[in-house]
């Protein structure tokens, strides 16, 4: 009986001992990680007490607004904080000199952080996920795809899709015999889905018509699965015999079959008509080595497939978010809206169509850049150090993950003035006038970033910086400018009491995308621009 009692006690205490051992293991990881990054004077990075196994993840995910919860780390603890996502940790910084050192000054020491297993499978060996020599080759090949001259080839697609959205809104207004109160985000999302489908693949997703294209449905399913936290923190979960994992494997197979078949069809078409101009980005990828002066190995079919996915997935939601918030911001500032519309009206009085180089619309373009600062469509940038480094007095060990959250950085008054949360497109017009750069054309961010460092630091980091600056920046800014010019020329936009545009952290690969938290409702009416 005595032995049985002892065994019973041991069995009863086993869960307690197990919990204590687990707790000791986890917080040893926390303590060791916390001591790795410190100032040269011995100061350690501030952190908010992580919860057992979950770290700081639970307080962000359970918050009413995940972006506000993430922002609160820096509001309470300063420009550099340590955050634990379960047992993984990262240093999060909103110090602009530190960010520029990592992205530009010593960029060779900081590689891009690998995405979760599903996103890695989706993007494969694309320029978004590669590092080192393989990345340099792909980057060199792809740069020729996104020059202003190449992007100008797609102006017709931008205009046609924008006019299709305008016609949809016009029909709704005519049906109600007056302005409509409308959530514009789904329509903007559908618009840029159609643009990227036609521009990248020569495929019409018909998203604006409400159709559900099979390929598009498959992509959305994969992105939904990528949001699963277990895909973020494990590599084995995908192999479990679960229904969603079987469906995921079948979905990848269908998409691969579709893309490889399309690649082969376009290759045959281009070979049969070697002098025909490229019709879409797929054609340009197939012809990439012909567009450069260097003797680089052409893209393999696998690399074309991977980069097409990177273009499609990153080429619609982020742009839709930016256009949505630009319209919402202008609607909240009627005097700025009127100024932009006068500029657009003047352009359309002088040009019947947008068929030449990007129209010179400095006020509209400044509004876009300011919207990208206040509402960056990407949550942030992540890098991993290769070797130890010292950044603004902080010692950074090798293999240290560093996050640069864009929204709190862009609202830091040390870099963006005493009222950084205020919508002030004029700041970029003032910068342009101060530099005397009235002849600069093309991408507004590139125009301004060519200025002295003190002035360049006023710019947002929405497209990143340094060698890994977003390749699609020119494409995105041109399509946003053209689409907004057409919509602002034809419609009025106002807000009603209670309408509020709020941004939220998406769950794509654990806080990569930024999306509207709720509906972005605007009242849309027809306008009669000067003839």
NUFI-301003 format. One record per residue (C-alpha): residue number from 1; residue in three letters; y, x, z. Coordinates in pm, whole numbers, plus 50000, padded with zeros to 5 digits. Each point is the difference from the previous one (the first is absolute). Layout:
# residues N
 num residu    py    px    pz
 NUM    ALA     Y     X     Z
...
//
This chain:
# residues 531
 num residu    py    px    pz
   1    UNK 50000 50000 50000
   2    UNK 50234 50284 50089
   3    UNK 49944 50167 49659
   4    UNK 50055 49671 49822
   5    UNK 50331 49955 50183
   6    UNK 50116 50347 49897
   7    UNK 49908 49933 49637
   8    UNK 50181 49668 50011
   9    UNK 50312 50170 50139
  10    UNK 49985 50270 49730
  11    UNK 49962 49737 49728
  12    UNK 50291 49805 50147
  13    UNK 50220 50309 50014
  14    UNK 49915 50122 49648
  15    UNK 50271 49790 49825
  16    UNK 50256 50126 50250
  17    UNK 49902 50364 49947
  18    UNK 49998 49941 49625
  19    UNK 50348 49850 50013
  20    UNK 50127 50291 50212
  21    UNK 49852 50256 49760
  22    UNK 50150 49818 49702
  23    UNK 50336 49984 50171
  24    UNK 49987 50368 50086
  25    UNK 49907 50094 49642
  26    UNK 50276 49792 49846
  27    UNK 50281 50113 50226
  28    UNK 49893 50363 49967
  29    UNK 50066 49953 49627
  30    UNK 50338 49848 50084
  31    UNK 50094 50284 50238
  32    UNK 49889 50273 49762
  33    UNK 50182 49842 49706
  34    UNK 50313 49948 50206
  35    UNK 50023 50371 50079
  36    UNK 49962 50116 49640
  37    UNK 50356 49924 49887
  38    UNK 50279 50124 50223
  39    UNK 50345 50150 49986
  40    UNK 50042 50370 50045
  41    UNK 50148 49925 50342
  42    UNK 49672 49832 50103
  43    UNK 50105 49635 49956
  44    UNK 49718 49778 49872
  45    UNK 50029 49710 49759
  46    UNK 50075 49666 50171
  47    UNK 49729 49736 49978
  48    UNK 49937 49648 50127
  49    UNK 49680 49975 50202
  50    UNK 49712 49930 49761
  51    UNK 49733 49744 50090
  52    UNK 49637 50106 50033
  53    UNK 49845 50046 49652
  54    UNK 50269 49789 49831
  55    UNK 50293 50231 50067
  56    UNK 50331 49841 49900
  57    UNK 49838 49793 49726
  58    UNK 49965 49684 50203
  59    UNK 50365 49974 50103
  60    UNK 50107 50028 49635
  61    UNK 49740 49762 49855
  62    UNK 50053 49738 50270
  63    UNK 50378 50001 49966
  64    UNK 50175 49706 49837
  65    UNK 50151 50250 49757
  66    UNK 49804 50322 49949
  67    UNK 50300 50178 49848
  68    UNK 50216 49927 50304
  69    UNK 49720 50117 50229
  70    UNK 49964 50325 49808
  71    UNK 50377 50043 49995
  72    UNK 50010 49961 50379
  73    UNK 49814 50330 50050
  74    UNK 50298 50187 49859
  75    UNK 50258 49772 50160
  76    UNK 49856 50075 50344
  77    UNK 49876 50359 49961
  78    UNK 50222 50166 49740
  79    UNK 49971 50167 49659
  80    UNK 49657 50153 50057
  81    UNK 49716 49812 50168
  82    UNK 49623 50022 50021
  83    UNK 49798 49693 49903
  84    UNK 49625 49945 50035
  85    UNK 49815 49782 49749
  86    UNK 49678 49962 50199
  87    UNK 49880 50363 50043
  88    UNK 50210 50139 49716
  89    UNK 50351 50108 50075
  90    UNK 50310 50082 49799
  91    UNK 50349 50127 50061
  92    UNK 50256 49749 49877
  93    UNK 50348 50131 49917
  94    UNK 50330 49839 49910
  95    UNK 50190 50329 49994
  96    UNK 50133 50050 49647
  97    UNK 50019 50384 50005
  98    UNK 49638 50009 50122
  99    UNK 49897 49757 49726
 100    UNK 50171 50206 49730
 101    UNK 49841 50319 50131
 102    UNK 49655 49840 49971
 103    UNK 50060 49833 49664
 104    UNK 50212 50270 49834
 105    UNK 50075 50315 50198
 106    UNK 49639 50094 50082
 107    UNK 49819 49741 49791
 108    UNK 49717 50235 49901
 109    UNK 49885 49996 50362
 110    UNK 49966 49621 50014
 111    UNK 49741 49812 49801
 112    UNK 49990 49627 49949
 113    UNK 49793 49818 50261
 114    UNK 49678 49858 49858
 115    UNK 49987 49618 49990
 116    UNK 49718 49794 50146
 117    UNK 49661 49998 49833
 118    UNK 50063 49686 49790
 119    UNK 50338 50115 49871
 120    UNK 49849 50343 49929
 121    UNK 49728 49831 49795
 122    UNK 50261 49786 49823
 123    UNK 50230 50291 49909
 124    UNK 49724 50260 49966
 125    UNK 50135 50327 49863
 126    UNK 50342 49865 49903
 127    UNK 50328 50184 50039
 128    UNK 50060 49795 50316
 129    UNK 49697 50137 50184
 130    UNK 49945 50346 49854
 131    UNK 50131 50323 50148
 132    UNK 50025 50359 49884
 133    UNK 49933 50116 49643
 134    UNK 49841 49669 49895
 135    UNK 50313 49814 50111
 136    UNK 50232 50248 49823
 137    UNK 49819 49948 49668
 138    UNK 50010 49620 50024
 139    UNK 50361 50001 50112
 140    UNK 50096 50218 49701
 141    UNK 49819 49768 49759
 142    UNK 50146 49681 50148
 143    UNK 50363 50109 50024
 144    UNK 50038 49947 49627
 145    UNK 49897 49634 50041
 146    UNK 50297 49907 50217
 147    UNK 50300 50163 49836
 148    UNK 50294 49762 49941
 149    UNK 49928 50012 49628
 150    UNK 49636 49897 50052
 151    UNK 50093 49727 50247
 152    UNK 50249 49863 49746
 153    UNK 49700 49909 49783
 154    UNK 49917 49727 50251
 155    UNK 50343 49840 50016
 156    UNK 49876 49722 49773
 157    UNK 49724 49918 50248
 158    UNK 50245 50004 50292
 159    UNK 50235 49764 49816
 160    UNK 49726 49763 49878
 161    UNK 49844 49960 50345
 162    UNK 50339 49957 50167
 163    UNK 50088 49728 49750
 164    UNK 49669 49826 50073
 165    UNK 50090 49988 50371
 166    UNK 50352 49882 49911
 167    UNK 49852 49721 49788
 168    UNK 49772 49898 50286
 169    UNK 50292 49978 50241
 170    UNK 50214 49821 49740
 171    UNK 49728 49735 49955
 172    UNK 49977 49946 50376
 173    UNK 50378 49963 50028
 174    UNK 50013 49756 49709
 175    UNK 49712 49798 50148
 176    UNK 50186 49955 50329
 177    UNK 50336 49956 49823
 178    UNK 50159 50264 50219
 179    UNK 49943 50321 50195
 180    UNK 49657 50059 50152
 181    UNK 49919 50145 50341
 182    UNK 49723 50241 49921
 183    UNK 49787 50285 50143
 184    UNK 50067 50266 49740
 185    UNK 49745 50261 50113
 186    UNK 49686 49847 49840
 187    UNK 50184 49969 49668
 188    UNK 50128 50358 50019
 189    UNK 49649 50117 50083
 190    UNK 49858 49812 49700
 191    UNK 50277 50132 49774
 192    UNK 49927 50364 50073
 193    UNK 49626 49941 49980
 194    UNK 50053 49879 49645
 195    UNK 50227 50296 49923
 196    UNK 49751 50258 50128
 197    UNK 49707 49826 49829
 198    UNK 50171 50009 49661
 199    UNK 50160 50342 50048
 200    UNK 49697 50181 50142
 201    UNK 49704 49830 49832
 202    UNK 50136 49780 49725
 203    UNK 49844 49713 50198
 204    UNK 50178 49676 50087
 205    UNK 49906 49899 50355
 206    UNK 50197 49674 49948
 207    UNK 50095 50009 50367
 208    UNK 50329 49817 49937
 209    UNK 49801 49716 49842
 210    UNK 49787 49977 50312
 211    UNK 49679 50117 49833
 212    UNK 49751 50206 50199
 213    UNK 49887 50288 49778
 214    UNK 49652 50124 50098
 215    UNK 50108 50364 50009
 216    UNK 50301 49916 50212
 217    UNK 49785 49797 50240
 218    UNK 49763 50297 50034
 219    UNK 50287 50239 50076
 220    UNK 50134 49766 50267
 221    UNK 49656 49975 50161
 222    UNK 49972 50380 50020
 223    UNK 50346 50027 50155
 224    UNK 49910 49733 50254
 225    UNK 49687 50194 50097
 226    UNK 50204 50320 50031
 227    UNK 50198 49833 50278
 228    UNK 49692 49989 50223
 229    UNK 50061 50244 50290
 230    UNK 49636 50116 49992
 231    UNK 50051 50126 49646
 232    UNK 50297 50195 50129
 233    UNK 49820 50174 50284
 234    UNK 49643 50035 49872
 235    UNK 49819 50114 49689
 236    UNK 49668 49831 50087
 237    UNK 50111 49638 50024
 238    UNK 49996 49955 49621
 239    UNK 49626 50078 49989
 240    UNK 49891 49724 50238
 241    UNK 49804 49720 49825
 242    UNK 50274 49742 50053
 243    UNK 50094 49726 49750
 244    UNK 50358 50126 49961
 245    UNK 49876 50355 49935
 246    UNK 49763 49880 49729
 247    UNK 50283 49797 49849
 248    UNK 50227 50306 50021
 249    UNK 49749 50215 49811
 250    UNK 49960 49731 49732
 251    UNK 50377 49966 49969
 252    UNK 50047 50374 49946
 253    UNK 49725 49991 49737
 254    UNK 50167 49715 49809
 255    UNK 50340 50170 50006
 256    UNK 49855 50331 49887
 257    UNK 49821 49829 49711
 258    UNK 50322 49826 49896
 259    UNK 50213 50316 50014
 260    UNK 49753 50236 49834
 261    UNK 49948 49750 49719
 262    UNK 50378 49968 49957
 263    UNK 50041 50379 50001
 264    UNK 49738 50038 49729
 265    UNK 50154 49724 49787
 266    UNK 50346 50155 50016
 267    UNK 49864 50348 49925
 268    UNK 49828 49869 49686
 269    UNK 50315 49812 49896
 270    UNK 50219 50308 50044
 271    UNK 49757 50221 49811
 272    UNK 49988 49755 49709
 273    UNK 50382 49986 49988
 274    UNK 50114 50344 50123
 275    UNK 50363 49944 49901
 276    UNK 50037 49665 50177
 277    UNK 50235 50002 50300
 278    UNK 49849 49946 50348
 279    UNK 50002 49636 50109
 280    UNK 49952 50043 50374
 281    UNK 49953 50253 50280
 282    UNK 49627 50017 49927
 283    UNK 50085 50126 49650
 284    UNK 50237 50255 50150
 285    UNK 49731 50123 50240
 286    UNK 49762 50044 49707
 287    UNK 50269 50193 49811
 288    UNK 50137 50188 50303
 289    UNK 49906 50350 49882
 290    UNK 50178 49935 49670
 291    UNK 50323 49926 50185
 292    UNK 50026 50332 50182
 293    UNK 50060 50355 49883
 294    UNK 49737 50141 50238
 295    UNK 49635 50055 49913
 296    UNK 49850 49778 50269
 297    UNK 49657 49845 50003
 298    UNK 50024 49631 49897
 299    UNK 49932 49723 50247
 300    UNK 49637 49902 50039
 301    UNK 49910 49632 49981
 302    UNK 49952 50001 50375
 303    UNK 50346 50144 50057
 304    UNK 50154 49742 49765
 305    UNK 49822 49722 50188
 306    UNK 50118 50135 50337
 307    UNK 50361 50045 49893
 308    UNK 50009 49656 49838
 309    UNK 49898 49851 50333
 310    UNK 50267 50201 50179
 311    UNK 50262 49874 49753
 312    UNK 49889 49636 50020
 313    UNK 49964 49974 50378
 314    UNK 50323 50187 50076
 315    UNK 50193 49857 49709
 316    UNK 50053 49637 50087
 317    UNK 50013 49902 50369
 318    UNK 50244 50273 50102
 319    UNK 50236 49916 49712
 320    UNK 49969 49627 50069
 321    UNK 50092 50060 50364
 322    UNK 50305 50205 49901
 323    UNK 50131 49743 49752
 324    UNK 49939 49717 50248
 325    UNK 50202 50169 50275
 326    UNK 50275 50112 49760
 327    UNK 50055 49638 49897
 328    UNK 49987 49887 50363
 329    UNK 50254 50263 50106
 330    UNK 50239 49915 49716
 331    UNK 49969 49629 50080
 332    UNK 50103 50078 50359
 333    UNK 50306 50190 49875
 334    UNK 50171 49767 49747
 335    UNK 50287 50241 49933
 336    UNK 49757 50274 49898
 337    UNK 49793 49753 49800
 338    UNK 50309 49895 49806
 339    UNK 50092 50364 49935
 340    UNK 49652 50078 49866
 341    UNK 49994 49687 49784
 342    UNK 50337 50086 49847
 343    UNK 49862 50342 49911
 344    UNK 49688 49844 49847
 345    UNK 50203 49741 49809
 346    UNK 50214 50276 49854
 347    UNK 49691 50184 49885
 348    UNK 49853 49693 49828
 349    UNK 50333 49931 49830
 350    UNK 49975 50345 49841
 351    UNK 49622 50005 49937
 352    UNK 49800 49706 49872
 353    UNK 49669 50155 50108
 354    UNK 49878 50282 50222
 355    UNK 49843 50219 49737
 356    UNK 50163 50338 50043
 357    UNK 50024 50235 50298
 358    UNK 50024 49855 50350
 359    UNK 50326 49805 50025
 360    UNK 50275 50157 50203
 361    UNK 50014 49759 50292
 362    UNK 50108 50224 50290
 363    UNK 50071 49719 50247
 364    UNK 49664 49832 49941
 365    UNK 49820 50331 50018
 366    UNK 50179 50087 50326
 367    UNK 49889 49662 50141
 368    UNK 49639 50081 49904
 369    UNK 50014 50341 50170
 370    UNK 50152 49849 50315
 371    UNK 49731 49733 50005
 372    UNK 49736 50273 49969
 373    UNK 50154 50166 50304
 374    UNK 50011 49688 50217
 375    UNK 49668 49856 49878
 376    UNK 49780 50285 49874
 377    UNK 49689 49845 49842
 378    UNK 49782 50284 50129
 379    UNK 49960 50038 50375
 380    UNK 50021 50376 49997
 381    UNK 49871 50337 49885
 382    UNK 49708 50187 50155
 383    UNK 49925 50369 49977
 384    UNK 49748 50241 50157
 385    UNK 50096 50357 50086
 386    UNK 49786 50277 49851
 387    UNK 50133 50283 50216
 388    UNK 50200 50016 50325
 389    UNK 50373 49951 49954
 390    UNK 50320 49973 50201
 391    UNK 50220 49703 49910
 392    UNK 50336 49955 50172
 393    UNK 49867 50185 50304
 394    UNK 49669 49812 50016
 395    UNK 49674 50190 49957
 396    UNK 49771 49821 49754
 397    UNK 49632 50104 50007
 398    UNK 49776 50003 49695
 399    UNK 49826 49675 49907
 400    UNK 50275 49796 50167
 401    UNK 50063 49654 49855
 402    UNK 50372 49923 49972
 403    UNK 50138 49656 49920
 404    UNK 50352 49940 49871
 405    UNK 50071 49627 50051
 406    UNK 50273 49907 49755
 407    UNK 50148 49690 50158
 408    UNK 50097 50150 50340
 409    UNK 50110 50323 49827
 410    UNK 50228 49806 49762
 411    UNK 50153 49818 50297
 412    UNK 50078 50322 50189
 413    UNK 50376 50008 50057
 414    UNK 49997 50381 50015
 415    UNK 49941 50004 49624
 416    UNK 50117 49665 49863
 417    UNK 50324 49931 50185
 418    UNK 50097 49798 50305
 419    UNK 49874 49673 49851
 420    UNK 49681 50102 49815
 421    UNK 49860 49645 50006
 422    UNK 50291 49871 49792
 423    UNK 49960 49935 49626
 424    UNK 50258 50234 49843
 425    UNK 49933 50085 49634
 426    UNK 50351 50144 49989
 427    UNK 49875 50311 50180
 428    UNK 49828 50112 49677
 429    UNK 50298 49912 49780
 430    UNK 50222 50205 50233
 431    UNK 49754 50289 49976
 432    UNK 50000 49978 49621
 433    UNK 50380 50004 49986
 434    UNK 50023 50284 50251
 435    UNK 49783 50222 49784
 436    UNK 50181 49911 49679
 437    UNK 49665 49931 49836
 438    UNK 50103 49718 49769
 439    UNK 49785 50112 49705
 440    UNK 49668 50010 50185
 441    UNK 49748 49759 49856
 442    UNK 49653 49878 50084
 443    UNK 49848 49975 50344
 444    UNK 50270 49956 50265
 445    UNK 49805 50183 50269
 446    UNK 49952 50303 49778
 447    UNK 50369 49987 49909
 448    UNK 50103 50012 50363
 449    UNK 49734 50245 50114
 450    UNK 50143 50260 49762
 451    UNK 50307 50009 50224
 452    UNK 50058 50236 50294
 453    UNK 49753 49971 50287
 454    UNK 50247 49841 50241
 455    UNK 50056 49715 49757
 456    UNK 49637 49978 49894
 457    UNK 49897 49939 50360
 458    UNK 50174 49663 49985
 459    UNK 49725 49883 49765
 460    UNK 49683 49816 50100
 461    UNK 49658 50160 49974
 462    UNK 49843 49690 49851
 463    UNK 49848 50191 49708
 464    UNK 49916 50303 50211
 465    UNK 50138 50343 49922
 466    UNK 49891 50338 49879
 467    UNK 49715 50074 49762
 468    UNK 49815 49679 50090
 469    UNK 50297 49775 49937
 470    UNK 49880 49668 49854
 471    UNK 49922 50036 49629
 472    UNK 50071 49633 49940
 473    UNK 50355 50016 50138
 474    UNK 50172 49986 49661
 475    UNK 49772 49721 49877
 476    UNK 50059 49794 50317
 477    UNK 50378 50043 50007
 478    UNK 50036 49915 49632
 479    UNK 49790 49683 50020
 480    UNK 50178 49890 50319
 481    UNK 50341 50051 49840
 482    UNK 49910 49811 49683
 483    UNK 49826 49711 50179
 484    UNK 50282 49958 50251
 485    UNK 50266 50017 49727
 486    UNK 49832 49713 49812
 487    UNK 49949 49783 50310
 488    UNK 50349 50061 50139
 489    UNK 50152 49921 49660
 490    UNK 49835 49657 49986
 491    UNK 49977 49876 50360
 492    UNK 50194 49960 50321
 493    UNK 49837 50098 50329
 494    UNK 50104 49870 50341
 495    UNK 49843 49978 50345
 496    UNK 49979 49702 50232
 497    UNK 50034 50003 50377
 498    UNK 49679 50126 50154
 499    UNK 49889 50195 49693
 500    UNK 49919 50354 50105
 501    UNK 49828 50276 49806
 502    UNK 49789 50208 50239
 503    UNK 49776 50291 49906
 504    UNK 49654 50057 50143
 505    UNK 49747 50282 49996
 506    UNK 49714 49916 49770
 507    UNK 49644 50096 50085
 508    UNK 49919 50171 49672
 509    UNK 49814 50311 50110
 510    UNK 50151 49967 50348
 511    UNK 50373 49953 49955
 512    UNK 50070 50129 49652
 513    UNK 50174 49704 49837
 514    UNK 50304 49807 50120
 515    UNK 50026 49631 49916
 516    UNK 50214 49701 50098
 517    UNK 49878 49866 50334
 518    UNK 50068 49639 49905
 519    UNK 50136 49814 49701
 520    UNK 50317 50141 49842
 521    UNK 50175 49673 49920
 522    UNK 50308 49995 49779
 523    UNK 50183 49713 49836
 524    UNK 49996 50063 49627
 525    UNK 50239 49831 49759
 526    UNK 50106 50039 49639
 527    UNK 50319 50183 49926
 528    UNK 50220 50008 49695
 529    UNK 50100 50363 49942
 530    UNK 50308 50068 49788
 531    UNK 49923 49973 49629
//
